Amino acid sequence: MSDQESLINSEQEAKDEVGEVAERPEWLPEKFFKDGNPDYEGLAKSYTEAETYIGKKKEDLTTEIKTQLEEETLKAVPETYVLPEIPDTYETETPLMDGWKTYCKDNKLSQEAFDKGIDLFIQSQPQVDIDGEKKKLGENANQRIEAVSLWVNKNFDEGQRPMLEMMCSTSQGVEAVEKIMGMLQNSMSQTTDNFIAGKTKEDLQEMMKDRRYWHAPSRDETYIRQIDSAFEKLYK
């Protein structure tokens, strides 16, 4: 005899002993007691459904749960991530920021997770006292910073600039870049001196016929400056 049949028989015996059941037995759930009588049909149906559910394959249950979790996760992924409040000293339009957005989207991360990543990055960066650093550079701090910034923008591409700009947020960084600029200028001057040594006006005019001097797509700024400097020294 099955457990279900045994349960129903026990209930029937209890009913036979006391006649019509006036009160719900303690062992019978309230939802299976209607109008003063046990709902045997509902009880049997519920028991059968429970057996069916328990009898499902483990793989089916795992897949069902996984699907539900994925659906809940997708609900938390925004169409577009909104940047949290960020200090003005940080540049937001960078390859690093674009990469973080892509990573979050590919891994189905929520807006909250995106914000936490931004916050961790900011907290990991050294805090710079901009006004204090300017004072260290002296009265012409703004001019020095502007000169360094122009030089960086002219000589480095967009992928390289953020690192140099971060470096130049301190007085020591600005001074370091100024030193590099000075070294390159001295090197260029020496190269120019060697370049023009013994050159005549005719030599320089002949060199101006080179495509590197006059042809826009082929222009070589170093080559042009050397010739121009050579002319200046010839007519001093």
ROSE-4610 file (N, C-alpha, C; in Angstrom, 1 decimal, always signed):
// ROSE-4610
residu = [M/M/M/S/S/S/D/D/D/Q/Q/Q/E/E/E/S/S/S/L/L/L/I/I/I/N/N/N/S/S/S/E/E/E/Q/Q/Q/E/E/E/A/A/A/K/K/K/D/D/D/E/E/E/V/V/V/G/G/G/E/E/E/V/V/V/A/A/A/E/E/E/R/R/R/P/P/P/E/E/E/W/W/W/L/L/L/P/P/P/E/E/E/K/K/K/F/F/F/F/F/F/K/K/K/D/D/D/G/G/G/N/N/N/P/P/P/D/D/D/Y/Y/Y/E/E/E/G/G/G/L/L/L/A/A/A/K/K/K/S/S/S/Y/Y/Y/T/T/T/E/E/E/A/A/A/E/E/E/T/T/T/Y/Y/Y/I/I/I/G/G/G/K/K/K/K/K/K/K/K/K/E/E/E/D/D/D/L/L/L/T/T/T/T/T/T/E/E/E/I/I/I/K/K/K/T/T/T/Q/Q/Q/L/L/L/E/E/E/E/E/E/E/E/E/T/T/T/L/L/L/K/K/K/A/A/A/V/V/V/P/P/P/E/E/E/T/T/T/Y/Y/Y/V/V/V/L/L/L/P/P/P/E/E/E/I/I/I/P/P/P/D/D/D/T/T/T/Y/Y/Y/E/E/E/T/T/T/E/E/E/T/T/T/P/P/P/L/L/L/M/M/M/D/D/D/G/G/G/W/W/W/K/K/K/T/T/T/Y/Y/Y/C/C/C/K/K/K/D/D/D/N/N/N/K/K/K/L/L/L/S/S/S/Q/Q/Q/E/E/E/A/A/A/F/F/F/D/D/D/K/K/K/G/G/G/I/I/I/D/D/D/L/L/L/F/F/F/I/I/I/Q/Q/Q/S/S/S/Q/Q/Q/P/P/P/Q/Q/Q/V/V/V/D/D/D/I/I/I/D/D/D/G/G/G/E/E/E/K/K/K/K/K/K/K/K/K/L/L/L/G/G/G/E/E/E/N/N/N/A/A/A/N/N/N/Q/Q/Q/R/R/R/I/I/I/E/E/E/A/A/A/V/V/V/S/S/S/L/L/L/W/W/W/V/V/V/N/N/N/K/K/K/N/N/N/F/F/F/D/D/D/E/E/E/G/G/G/Q/Q/Q/R/R/R/P/P/P/M/M/M/L/L/L/E/E/E/M/M/M/M/M/M/C/C/C/S/S/S/T/T/T/S/S/S/Q/Q/Q/G/G/G/V/V/V/E/E/E/A/A/A/V/V/V/E/E/E/K/K/K/I/I/I/M/M/M/G/G/G/M/M/M/L/L/L/Q/Q/Q/N/N/N/S/S/S/M/M/M/S/S/S/Q/Q/Q/T/T/T/T/T/T/D/D/D/N/N/N/F/F/F/I/I/I/A/A/A/G/G/G/K/K/K/T/T/T/K/K/K/E/E/E/D/D/D/L/L/L/Q/Q/Q/E/E/E/M/M/M/M/M/M/K/K/K/D/D/D/R/R/R/R/R/R/Y/Y/Y/W/W/W/H/H/H/A/A/A/P/P/P/S/S/S/R/R/R/D/D/D/E/E/E/T/T/T/Y/Y/Y/I/I/I/R/R/R/Q/Q/Q/I/I/I/D/D/D/S/S/S/A/A/A/F/F/F/E/E/E/K/K/K/L/L/L/Y/Y/Y/K/K/K]
num = [1/1/1/2/2/2/3/3/3/4/4/4/5/5/5/6/6/6/7/7/7/8/8/8/9/9/9/10/10/10/11/11/11/12/12/12/13/13/13/14/14/14/15/15/15/16/16/16/17/17/17/18/18/18/19/19/19/20/20/20/21/21/21/22/22/22/23/23/23/24/24/24/25/25/25/26/26/26/27/27/27/28/28/28/29/29/29/30/30/30/31/31/31/32/32/32/33/33/33/34/34/34/35/35/35/36/36/36/37/37/37/38/38/38/39/39/39/40/40/40/41/41/41/42/42/42/43/43/43/44/44/44/45/45/45/46/46/46/47/47/47/48/48/48/49/49/49/50/50/50/51/51/51/52/52/52/53/53/53/54/54/54/55/55/55/56/56/56/57/57/57/58/58/58/59/59/59/60/60/60/61/61/61/62/62/62/63/63/63/64/64/64/65/65/65/66/66/66/67/67/67/68/68/68/69/69/69/70/70/70/71/71/71/72/72/72/73/73/73/74/74/74/75/75/75/76/76/76/77/77/77/78/78/78/79/79/79/80/80/80/81/81/81/82/82/82/83/83/83/84/84/84/85/85/85/86/86/86/87/87/87/88/88/88/89/89/89/90/90/90/91/91/91/92/92/92/93/93/93/94/94/94/95/95/95/96/96/96/97/97/97/98/98/98/99/99/99/100/100/100/101/101/101/102/102/102/103/103/103/104/104/104/105/105/105/106/106/106/107/107/107/108/108/108/109/109/109/110/110/110/111/111/111/112/112/112/113/113/113/114/114/114/115/115/115/116/116/116/117/117/117/118/118/118/119/119/119/120/120/120/121/121/121/122/122/122/123/123/123/124/124/124/125/125/125/126/126/126/127/127/127/128/128/128/129/129/129/130/130/130/131/131/131/132/132/132/133/133/133/134/134/134/135/135/135/136/136/136/137/137/137/138/138/138/139/139/139/140/140/140/141/141/141/142/142/142/143/143/143/144/144/144/145/145/145/146/146/146/147/147/147/148/148/148/149/149/149/150/150/150/151/151/151/152/152/152/153/153/153/154/154/154/155/155/155/156/156/156/157/157/157/158/158/158/159/159/159/160/160/160/161/161/161/162/162/162/163/163/163/164/164/164/165/165/165/166/166/166/167/167/167/168/168/168/169/169/169/170/170/170/171/171/171/172/172/172/173/173/173/174/174/174/175/175/175/176/176/176/177/177/177/178/178/178/179/179/179/180/180/180/181/181/181/182/182/182/183/183/183/184/184/184/185/185/185/186/186/186/187/187/187/188/188/188/189/189/189/190/190/190/191/191/191/192/192/192/193/193/193/194/194/194/195/195/195/196/196/196/197/197/197/198/198/198/199/199/199/200/200/200/201/201/201/202/202/202/203/203/203/204/204/204/205/205/205/206/206/206/207/207/207/208/208/208/209/209/209/210/210/210/211/211/211/212/212/212/213/213/213/214/214/214/215/215/215/216/216/216/217/217/217/218/218/218/219/219/219/220/220/220/221/221/221/222/222/222/223/223/223/224/224/224/225/225/225/226/226/226/227/227/227/228/228/228/229/229/229/230/230/230/231/231/231/232/232/232/233/233/233/234/234/234/235/235/235/236/236/236]
x = [+0.9/+0.0/+0.9/+0.5/+1.4/+1.1/+2.0/+1.8/+0.6/+0.2/-1.0/-2.2/-2.3/-3.5/-3.6/-2.4/-2.4/-3.0/-2.6/-3.0/-4.5/-5.1/-6.5/-7.3/-6.8/-7.5/-7.5/-6.4/-6.4/-7.4/-7.5/-8.5/-9.9/-10.1/-11.5/-11.8/-10.8/-11.1/-11.4/-10.7/-11.0/-12.4/-12.8/-14.2/-15.2/-14.9/-15.9/-16.1/-15.0/-15.1/-16.0/-15.9/-16.6/-17.8/-18.0/-19.1/-18.6/-19.4/-19.0/-18.1/-17.0/-15.9/-16.5/-16.5/-17.0/-15.9/-14.7/-13.5/-12.4/-11.5/-10.3/-9.3/-8.9/-7.9/-6.6/-5.7/-4.5/-3.5/-3.6/-2.6/-3.0/-4.3/-4.8/-4.6/-3.8/-3.7/-5.0/-5.1/-6.4/-7.0/-6.1/-6.5/-7.2/-7.0/-7.7/-8.9/-9.4/-10.6/-11.6/-12.7/-13.7/-15.1/-15.8/-17.2/-17.3/-16.4/-16.4/-16.1/-15.5/-15.2/-13.8/-13.0/-11.7/-11.8/-10.9/-10.9/-9.9/-10.4/-9.5/-9.0/-9.8/-9.4/-8.3/-8.4/-7.4/-6.1/-6.2/-5.1/-4.3/-5.1/-4.5/-3.8/-4.4/-3.8/-2.5/-2.6/-1.4/-0.2/-0.6/+0.5/+1.1/+0.2/+0.7/+1.6/+1.2/+2.1/+3.4/+3.4/+4.6/+5.5/+5.0/+5.7/+6.4/+5.5/+6.0/+7.2/+7.0/+8.1/+9.4/+9.2/+10.4/+11.1/+10.2/+10.8/+11.5/+11.5/+12.1/+13.6/+14.2/+15.7/+16.4/+17.5/+18.3/+18.8/+19.1/+19.5/+18.4/+17.1/+16.0/+15.9/+16.0/+15.9/+17.0/+18.2/+19.4/+19.2/+18.7/+18.5/+17.5/+16.4/+15.3/+15.8/+16.5/+17.0/+18.0/+18.9/+19.9/+19.2/+18.2/+17.4/+16.8/+16.2/+15.6/+16.6/+17.8/+18.8/+19.3/+19.5/+19.9/+18.9/+17.7/+16.6/+16.7/+16.9/+17.0/+18.2/+19.3/+20.5/+20.4/+19.8/+19.6/+18.7/+17.8/+16.9/+17.8/+18.9/+19.7/+20.7/+20.9/+21.9/+21.2/+21.7/+21.2/+21.5/+20.7/+21.0/+22.3/+22.4/+23.6/+24.0/+25.3/+25.8/+26.0/+25.5/+25.5/+26.7/+27.5/+28.7/+28.3/+28.9/+28.6/+29.3/+29.2/+29.8/+31.3/+32.1/+33.6/+34.2/+35.3/+36.0/+36.5/+36.5/+36.9/+38.3/+39.1/+40.5/+40.7/+39.6/+39.7/+39.0/+39.7/+39.2/+38.3/+37.1/+36.2/+36.2/+36.6/+36.6/+37.9/+38.1/+39.4/+39.2/+40.2/+40.0/+39.8/+40.4/+40.2/+38.7/+38.0/+36.6/+35.8/+36.1/+35.3/+35.5/+36.7/+37.0/+36.2/+36.1/+35.3/+33.8/+33.3/+31.9/+31.7/+32.6/+32.4/+32.5/+33.4/+33.6/+32.3/+31.8/+30.5/+29.4/+29.3/+28.2/+28.3/+29.6/+29.8/+29.6/+29.8/+29.7/+28.4/+27.5/+26.1/+26.1/+27.0/+27.1/+26.1/+25.6/+24.6/+25.3/+24.4/+24.9/+25.6/+25.2/+25.8/+27.3/+27.5/+28.8/+29.7/+29.1/+29.8/+30.3/+29.5/+29.8/+30.9/+30.8/+31.9/+33.2/+33.3/+34.5/+35.1/+34.3/+34.8/+35.3/+34.6/+35.0/+36.3/+36.5/+37.7/+38.9/+38.7/+39.8/+40.2/+39.2/+39.5/+40.2/+39.7/+40.3/+41.8/+42.1/+43.4/+44.4/+43.9/+44.8/+45.3/+46.5/+47.0/+46.3/+45.9/+45.2/+46.2/+45.9/+46.9/+46.3/+47.1/+46.7/+47.1/+46.2/+46.5/+47.1/+46.4/+46.9/+48.3/+48.5/+49.8/+50.9/+50.6/+51.6/+51.9/+50.9/+51.1/+52.1/+51.9/+52.7/+54.2/+54.4/+55.8/+56.4/+55.6/+56.2/+56.4/+56.0/+56.3/+55.2/+55.5/+54.5/+54.0/+54.9/+54.5/+54.1/+53.5/+53.1/+52.1/+51.1/+50.2/+50.8/+51.8/+52.5/+53.3/+53.9/+54.8/+53.9/+52.8/+51.9/+51.3/+50.9/+50.4/+51.4/+52.7/+53.7/+53.9/+53.9/+54.1/+52.9/+51.7/+50.5/+50.5/+50.9/+51.0/+52.0/+53.1/+54.2/+53.7/+53.0/+52.5/+51.4/+50.5/+49.5/+50.1/+51.2/+51.8/+52.6/+53.2/+54.1/+53.6/+52.4/+51.9/+50.5/+50.2/+48.8/+47.8/+46.5/+45.5/+45.7/+46.2/+46.4/+47.5/+48.5/+49.7/+49.5/+48.6/+48.5/+48.0/+46.9/+46.4/+47.5/+48.4/+49.5/+50.4/+50.7/+51.6/+50.9/+49.6/+48.8/+48.7/+48.5/+48.5/+49.8/+50.9/+52.2/+52.4/+51.9/+52.0/+51.1/+50.3/+49.5/+50.2/+51.5/+52.4/+53.5/+54.1/+55.2/+56.4/+56.7/+57.8/+57.6/+56.3/+56.0/+56.3/+55.8/+56.0/+57.5/+58.2/+59.7/+60.4/+59.9/+60.5/+60.3/+59.0/+58.7/+59.5/+59.6/+60.4/+61.9/+62.4/+63.8/+63.9/+62.9/+62.9/+62.9/+62.0/+61.9/+63.2/+63.9/+65.2/+66.2/+66.3/+67.2/+67.0/+65.8/+65.5/+65.8/+65.6/+65.9/+67.4/+68.2/+69.6/+70.1/+69.5/+69.9/+69.6/+68.4/+68.0/+68.9/+69.3/+70.2/+71.6/+72.1/+73.4/+73.2/+72.1/+71.9/+71.8/+71.2/+71.0/+72.4/+73.2/+74.6/+75.4/+75.3/+76.0/+75.5/+74.2/+73.5/+73.9/+74.0/+74.3/+75.8/+76.6/+78.1/+78.5/+79.1/+79.7/+78.6/+77.3/+76.3/+76.2/+76.1/+76.0/+74.5/+74.3/+72.9/+72.4/+73.3/+72.9/+72.5/+73.3/+73.1/+71.7/+71.4/+70.1/+68.9/+69.1/+68.1/+67.9/+68.9/+68.8/+68.1/+68.4/+67.7/+66.2/+65.8/+64.4/+63.6/+64.2/+63.5/+63.1/+63.6/+63.2/+61.8/+61.0/+59.6/+59.3/+60.3/+60.1/+59.9/+60.3/+60.2/+59.0/+58.6/+57.5/+56.3/+56.4/+55.2/+54.4/+53.2/+52.4/+52.3/+51.9/+51.8/+53.2/+54.3/+55.6/+56.4/+55.8/+56.5/+57.2/+58.4/+59.2/+59.5/+58.9/+59.0/+60.5/+61.1/+62.5/+63.4/+63.2/+64.0/+63.8/+62.5/+62.1/+62.8/+62.7/+63.3/+64.8/+65.5/+66.9/+67.3/+66.6/+66.9/+66.6/+65.4/+65.1/+66.1/+66.6/+67.6/+68.9/+69.2/+70.5/+70.4/+69.3/+69.2/+69.4/+68.7/+68.9/+70.3/+71.1/+72.5/+73.3/+73.0/+73.7/+73.6/+72.4/+72.2/+72.2/+72.8/+73.0/+74.0]
y = [-1.2/+0.0/+1.2/+2.2/+3.4/+4.3/+5.3/+6.3/+7.1/+7.4/+8.2/+7.4/+6.1/+5.3/+5.1/+4.9/+4.8/+6.0/+7.2/+8.5/+8.6/+8.3/+8.4/+7.4/+6.2/+5.2/+5.6/+6.2/+6.7/+7.8/+8.7/+9.7/+9.2/+8.2/+7.6/+6.9/+6.2/+5.5/+6.5/+7.6/+8.6/+9.2/+9.3/+9.8/+8.8/+7.5/+6.5/+6.4/+6.7/+6.6/+7.7/+8.9/+10.0/+10.5/+9.8/+10.3/+11.4/+12.4/+13.5/+14.4/+14.8/+15.6/+17.0/+17.4/+18.8/+19.7/+19.3/+20.1/+19.5/+20.5/+20.0/+19.4/+18.1/+17.4/+18.2/+18.1/+18.9/+18.5/+17.3/+16.8/+17.3/+17.8/+18.1/+19.7/+20.1/+21.5/+22.1/+23.4/+24.1/+24.2/+24.3/+24.5/+23.2/+22.1/+20.8/+20.5/+21.5/+21.3/+22.3/+21.9/+22.8/+22.5/+23.5/+23.3/+22.2/+22.1/+21.1/+19.7/+19.5/+18.2/+18.2/+17.1/+17.1/+17.0/+17.7/+17.8/+16.7/+15.5/+14.4/+14.5/+15.0/+15.1/+16.1/+17.3/+18.3/+17.8/+17.0/+16.5/+15.5/+14.7/+13.7/+14.4/+15.4/+16.1/+16.8/+17.4/+18.1/+17.1/+16.0/+14.9/+14.5/+14.3/+13.8/+14.9/+16.2/+17.2/+17.3/+17.1/+17.1/+16.0/+14.8/+13.7/+13.9/+14.6/+14.9/+15.9/+16.9/+17.9/+17.3/+16.5/+15.9/+14.9/+14.3/+13.4/+14.0/+15.3/+15.9/+15.6/+15.6/+15.4/+16.6/+16.3/+17.4/+18.4/+17.9/+18.8/+19.8/+19.3/+20.2/+21.3/+20.9/+21.9/+22.9/+22.4/+23.3/+24.3/+23.8/+24.7/+25.8/+25.3/+26.3/+27.4/+27.0/+27.9/+28.9/+28.3/+29.2/+30.2/+29.7/+30.7/+31.8/+31.5/+32.5/+33.5/+33.0/+33.9/+34.8/+34.3/+35.1/+36.2/+35.8/+36.8/+37.9/+37.6/+38.6/+39.5/+38.8/+39.6/+40.6/+40.1/+41.0/+42.2/+42.1/+43.2/+44.3/+44.0/+45.0/+45.6/+45.1/+45.7/+46.9/+48.1/+49.3/+49.3/+50.0/+50.1/+50.9/+52.0/+52.8/+53.1/+53.0/+53.3/+54.8/+55.3/+56.7/+56.9/+57.9/+58.2/+58.8/+58.3/+58.9/+60.2/+60.9/+62.2/+62.0/+62.6/+62.4/+63.8/+63.9/+65.1/+65.7/+67.0/+67.6/+67.3/+66.9/+66.6/+65.3/+64.6/+63.3/+63.5/+63.0/+63.0/+61.8/+62.0/+60.8/+60.2/+61.0/+60.6/+59.9/+58.7/+58.1/+56.6/+56.0/+54.6/+53.7/+54.1/+53.3/+53.3/+54.4/+54.5/+53.7/+53.8/+53.1/+51.6/+51.2/+49.8/+49.2/+50.1/+49.7/+49.5/+50.4/+50.3/+49.0/+48.7/+47.5/+46.3/+46.3/+45.1/+44.9/+45.9/+45.8/+45.3/+45.8/+45.4/+43.9/+43.5/+42.1/+41.1/+41.6/+40.7/+40.9/+41.7/+41.9/+42.4/+43.5/+44.0/+45.2/+45.4/+46.4/+47.8/+48.8/+50.2/+50.4/+49.7/+49.7/+49.2/+48.1/+47.5/+48.4/+49.1/+50.0/+51.2/+51.7/+52.8/+52.4/+51.2/+50.8/+50.7/+50.3/+50.2/+51.6/+52.5/+53.9/+54.5/+54.2/+54.7/+54.1/+52.8/+52.1/+52.7/+53.0/+53.6/+55.0/+55.8/+57.1/+57.0/+56.1/+56.0/+55.5/+54.8/+54.3/+55.3/+56.4/+57.4/+58.4/+58.8/+59.8/+61.1/+61.7/+62.9/+64.1/+65.0/+66.1/+67.4/+68.2/+69.6/+70.5/+70.8/+71.5/+72.9/+73.6/+75.0/+74.9/+73.9/+73.8/+73.5/+72.6/+72.3/+73.5/+74.4/+75.6/+76.5/+76.6/+77.5/+77.1/+75.8/+75.3/+75.7/+75.9/+76.2/+77.7/+78.5/+80.0/+80.8/+82.1/+83.0/+82.7/+82.2/+81.9/+80.4/+79.9/+78.5/+78.2/+79.0/+78.8/+78.8/+79.7/+79.7/+78.4/+78.0/+76.8/+75.5/+75.5/+74.3/+74.4/+75.5/+75.7/+75.2/+75.6/+75.3/+73.8/+73.2/+71.7/+71.0/+71.5/+70.9/+71.0/+72.1/+72.3/+71.3/+71.2/+70.3/+68.8/+68.4/+67.1/+66.8/+67.8/+67.6/+67.5/+68.2/+68.2/+67.0/+66.4/+65.3/+63.9/+63.8/+62.5/+62.3/+61.0/+60.8/+60.6/+60.4/+60.4/+59.3/+58.2/+57.1/+57.3/+58.1/+58.4/+59.6/+60.5/+61.8/+61.6/+60.8/+60.7/+60.4/+59.6/+59.2/+60.5/+61.2/+62.3/+63.5/+63.6/+64.7/+64.4/+63.1/+62.8/+63.1/+62.8/+63.1/+64.6/+65.4/+66.8/+67.5/+66.7/+67.3/+67.7/+67.3/+67.7/+68.6/+69.4/+70.3/+69.5/+68.4/+67.6/+67.0/+66.7/+66.1/+67.2/+68.4/+69.5/+69.8/+69.8/+70.1/+69.0/+67.7/+66.6/+66.7/+67.1/+67.3/+68.5/+69.5/+70.7/+70.3/+69.4/+69.0/+68.2/+67.3/+66.5/+67.5/+68.5/+69.5/+70.2/+70.6/+71.3/+70.4/+69.1/+68.2/+68.0/+67.8/+67.6/+68.9/+70.1/+71.3/+71.4/+71.1/+71.2/+70.2/+69.0/+68.0/+68.4/+69.1/+69.6/+70.7/+71.5/+72.6/+72.1/+71.1/+70.5/+69.8/+69.2/+68.5/+69.5/+70.6/+71.7/+72.3/+72.5/+73.1/+72.1/+70.8/+69.9/+69.9/+70.0/+70.0/+71.1/+72.3/+73.5/+73.8/+73.0/+73.3/+73.2/+74.3/+74.4/+74.6/+74.7/+74.9/+76.3/+76.5/+77.8/+78.1/+79.3/+79.7/+78.8/+78.5/+77.6/+76.2/+75.7/+74.4/+74.3/+75.3/+75.3/+75.4/+76.3/+76.4/+75.1/+74.4/+73.1/+72.1/+72.2/+71.3/+71.6/+72.8/+73.2/+72.5/+72.0/+71.3/+69.9/+69.5/+68.1/+68.2/+67.0/+66.9/+67.1/+66.8/+66.9/+68.4/+69.3/+70.7/+71.4/+71.1/+71.8/+71.0/+69.6/+68.8/+68.5/+69.0/+68.9/+67.5/+66.5/+65.2/+64.6/+65.1/+64.6/+65.4/+66.5/+67.5/+66.8/+67.2/+66.8/+68.0/+68.2/+69.5/+69.7/+68.6/+68.7/+69.2/+68.6/+69.0/+70.4/+70.9/+72.3/+73.2/+72.9/+73.8/+73.9/+72.8/+72.8/+73.8/+73.8/+74.7/+76.1/+76.3/+77.7/+78.3/+77.4/+77.9/+78.1/+77.3/+77.5/+78.9/+79.3/+80.6/+81.7/+81.5/+82.6/+82.8/+81.7/+81.9/+82.5/+82.2/+82.7/+84.2/+84.7/+86.2/+87.0/+86.4/+87.1/+88.2]
z = [+0.0/+0.0/+0.0/-0.8/-0.9/+0.3/+0.5/+1.5/+1.4/+0.1/-0.2/+0.3/-0.1/+0.2/+1.7/+2.4/+3.8/+4.5/+4.0/+4.6/+4.4/+3.3/+3.0/+3.9/+4.0/+4.8/+6.3/+6.8/+8.2/+8.4/+7.4/+7.5/+7.5/+6.7/+6.6/+7.9/+8.5/+9.7/+10.8/+10.8/+11.8/+11.6/+10.4/+10.1/+10.5/+10.3/+10.6/+12.1/+12.9/+14.3/+14.9/+14.4/+15.0/+14.2/+13.0/+12.2/+11.3/+11.1/+10.3/+11.1/+10.4/+11.1/+11.3/+12.5/+12.8/+12.9/+13.4/+13.6/+12.8/+12.3/+11.5/+12.4/+12.0/+12.8/+12.7/+13.8/+13.8/+12.7/+12.3/+11.2/+9.8/+9.7/+8.3/+8.1/+7.1/+6.8/+6.5/+6.9/+6.9/+5.4/+4.5/+3.1/+2.5/+3.3/+2.8/+3.7/+4.4/+5.2/+4.8/+4.1/+3.6/+4.1/+4.5/+4.9/+5.9/+6.8/+7.9/+7.5/+6.3/+5.8/+5.2/+5.4/+4.7/+3.2/+2.5/+1.1/+0.6/+0.5/+0.2/-1.3/-2.1/-3.6/-3.7/-3.0/-3.0/-2.4/-1.3/-0.6/-1.5/-2.2/-3.1/-4.3/-4.8/-6.0/-5.6/-4.4/-3.9/-3.7/-3.1/-2.9/-4.2/-5.2/-6.5/-7.2/-7.1/-7.6/-6.9/-5.6/-4.8/-5.3/-5.5/-6.0/-7.3/-8.2/-9.6/-9.5/-8.6/-8.5/-8.0/-6.9/-6.3/-7.3/-8.2/-9.1/-10.3/-10.4/-11.6/-11.5/-12.7/-12.7/-12.1/-11.5/-10.9/-12.0/-13.2/-14.3/-14.6/-14.6/-15.0/-13.9/-12.7/-11.6/-11.7/-11.9/-12.0/-13.1/-14.3/-15.5/-15.2/-14.5/-14.2/-13.3/-12.2/-11.3/-11.9/-12.7/-13.5/-14.4/-15.0/-15.9/-15.1/-14.0/-13.2/-12.7/-12.3/-11.8/-12.9/-14.1/-15.2/-15.6/-15.5/-15.8/-14.7/-13.5/-12.4/-12.6/-13.0/-13.2/-14.4/-15.5/-16.6/-16.3/-15.4/-15.0/-14.4/-13.8/-13.1/-14.0/-15.3/-16.2/-16.9/-16.8/-17.5/-19.0/-19.7/-21.2/-21.3/-20.5/-20.5/-19.1/-18.8/-17.5/-17.3/-16.2/-15.9/-14.9/-15.3/-14.5/-13.1/-12.0/-10.7/-10.7/-9.6/-9.4/-9.2/-10.1/-10.2/-10.0/-9.2/-9.1/-10.5/-10.6/-11.9/-12.3/-11.4/-11.7/-12.6/-12.7/-13.4/-14.8/-15.8/-17.2/-17.4/-17.8/-18.0/-19.4/-20.4/-21.8/-22.1/-21.6/-21.8/-22.2/-22.9/-23.2/-22.0/-20.9/-19.6/-19.2/-19.3/-19.0/-19.9/-21.2/-22.2/-22.0/-21.6/-21.4/-20.2/-19.1/-18.0/-18.3/-19.1/-19.5/-20.3/-21.2/-22.0/-21.2/-20.2/-19.3/-18.5/-18.0/-17.2/-18.0/-19.2/-20.1/-20.5/-20.9/-21.3/-20.1/-18.9/-17.8/-17.0/-17.6/-17.1/-15.6/-15.4/-14.1/-13.9/-12.7/-12.5/-12.4/-12.3/-12.2/-10.9/-9.8/-8.5/-8.6/-9.3/-9.5/-10.3/-11.3/-12.2/-11.3/-10.4/-9.6/-8.6/-8.1/-7.1/-7.7/-9.0/-9.7/-9.9/-10.3/-10.4/-9.1/-8.0/-6.7/-6.2/-6.5/-6.1/-6.9/-8.2/-9.0/-8.4/-8.1/-7.6/-6.2/-5.3/-4.0/-4.1/-5.2/-5.4/-5.9/-6.4/-7.0/-5.9/-6.0/-5.0/-5.1/-4.0/-3.9/-4.0/-5.0/-5.3/-4.8/-4.2/-3.8/-4.9/-5.9/-7.1/-6.7/-5.8/-5.5/-4.8/-4.0/-3.3/-4.3/-5.3/-6.4/-7.2/-7.5/-8.3/-7.5/-6.2/-5.4/-5.5/-5.6/-5.7/-7.0/-8.0/-9.4/-9.5/-8.5/-8.5/-9.2/-9.4/-9.9/-11.3/-12.1/-13.5/-13.7/-12.6/-12.6/-13.8/-14.0/-15.1/-16.4/-16.7/-18.0/-18.2/-17.1/-17.2/-17.5/-16.8/-17.0/-18.4/-18.9/-20.2/-21.3/-21.1/-22.0/-22.1/-20.9/-20.8/-21.5/-21.2/-21.8/-23.3/-23.9/-25.3/-25.9/-25.2/-25.7/-25.7/-24.7/-24.6/-25.7/-25.9/-26.9/-28.3/-28.5/-29.8/-30.1/-29.1/-29.3/-29.0/-28.4/-28.0/-28.4/-28.7/-29.2/-28.0/-28.3/-27.3/-26.3/-26.7/-25.8/-24.8/-25.2/-24.3/-23.4/-23.8/-23.0/-21.6/-21.3/-19.9/-18.9/-19.2/-18.2/-18.0/-19.1/-18.9/-18.2/-18.5/-17.9/-16.4/-16.0/-14.6/-13.9/-14.7/-14.2/-13.9/-14.8/-14.7/-13.7/-13.0/-11.9/-10.7/-10.7/-9.5/-10.0/-9.2/-9.5/-10.0/-9.4/-9.8/-11.2/-11.5/-12.8/-13.9/-13.6/-14.6/-14.8/-13.7/-13.8/-14.6/-14.4/-15.1/-16.6/-17.0/-18.4/-19.0/-18.2/-18.7/-18.9/-18.1/-18.3/-19.6/-19.8/-21.1/-22.3/-22.2/-23.3/-23.5/-22.4/-22.6/-23.2/-22.8/-23.3/-24.8/-25.2/-26.6/-27.4/-26.8/-27.5/-27.7/-26.7/-26.8/-27.9/-27.9/-28.8/-30.2/-30.4/-31.7/-32.2/-31.2/-31.6/-32.1/-31.4/-31.8/-33.1/-33.3/-34.6/-35.7/-35.4/-36.4/-36.8/-35.7/-35.9/-36.8/-36.6/-37.4/-38.8/-38.9/-40.2/-41.1/-40.5/-41.3/-41.5/-40.8/-40.8/-42.3/-42.8/-44.1/-45.2/-44.8/-45.8/-46.4/-47.7/-48.3/-48.6/-49.0/-49.3/-50.5/-51.4/-52.6/-52.1/-51.1/-50.6/-50.0/-49.2/-48.5/-49.5/-50.5/-51.5/-52.3/-52.5/-53.2/-52.2/-50.9/-50.0/-49.9/-50.1/-50.1/-51.1/-52.2/-53.3/-52.8/-51.7/-51.2/-50.8/-51.1/-50.8/-49.3/-48.5/-47.0/-46.6/-47.5/-47.2/-47.7/-49.0/-49.6/-49.9/-49.8/-50.1/-48.8/-48.7/-47.5/-46.9/-47.7/-47.1/-46.6/-47.2/-46.9/-45.9/-45.4/-44.6/-43.4/-43.2/-42.0/-41.3/-40.1/-39.4/-38.9/-38.5/-38.1/-39.2/-40.4/-41.6/-41.9/-41.8/-42.2/-41.2/-39.8/-38.8/-39.0/-39.4/-39.6/-40.7/-41.8/-42.9/-42.6/-41.9/-41.5/-40.5/-39.6/-38.6/-39.3/-40.3/-41.1/-41.8/-42.4/-43.0/-42.0/-40.8/-39.8/-39.4/-39.3/-38.9/-40.0/-41.2/-42.4/-42.4/-42.0/-42.2/-40.9/-39.9/-38.6/-38.8]
